[in-house]
């Protein structure tokens, strides 16, 4: 279910309302599922921040791995 939700979020460019409609669930329920799976939506950015375990699984670096100045 987690992978399904992440895929749908990516398809909708991380639009919660659109994703909720596409999977036929209320937005409030989708938010609960996101919290349950540790998926955080970056405020005002339009993209989710996957849990570090998922980022590591996919070979991505942690957002903090380079420090705040990008080094």
N, C-alpha and C positions, 0 to 999 in steps of 0.2 A: 504494500500500500504506500509506503514511504517513497519508493522509487516512482510509482505511478503518479503521486502528487507532485514530486519534483519535475517529472517529465511534463506534466500539464502546466505547471508554473512556467517552465521554460518556453513552452509553446505559446503561452499568452503574454510573454515578456514580463512575467512576475506580477501580472494583474490579478489581484485577489478576487475581485468581483467576477471577472470573466472566467477565471478558473473554477470558482464555486458554481457558476451557471453550467459550465461544461461538464462538471462531474455530478451535477444535480444534487447539490447540498447547500444548505444555508451558509453564508459567509461566517457566521459565528461558529458553526461546526468545523469549517475549514481552519479557522484560527485555532481552535482547540486541537485539531490534528497537527497543525504546524508546531504548536507548543509541545505536544506529546512527543513528537519526533525530533525536537530540538532544532527546528528550522526557523531561523529568524529573518524577518523581512527588514532590510535596511530602510529606515524612515526617509521618505522623499527621494529615494534613489531609484526605485523600480526594479530592484533585484534582491533576491534572497541571499542570505549568508548561510551556507551549509555548515553543519557542525564540523568541527575540526577533524573528527574521525572520517567523515565522508571526503573532505578535502584531501586528507592524507591518502585515502584509498584511491582517489583519482589522480594522485601525484601532484596536486597543487600545493603551493606554499601557503602557510598561514599568513593572514594579512599583517600580523605583527612580526613576522620572521625577519623582515628587513629593517625594522625600526620605523619610527614615524617620519624620518626625513628621507626614507627610501634607500638608505645605505645598508 
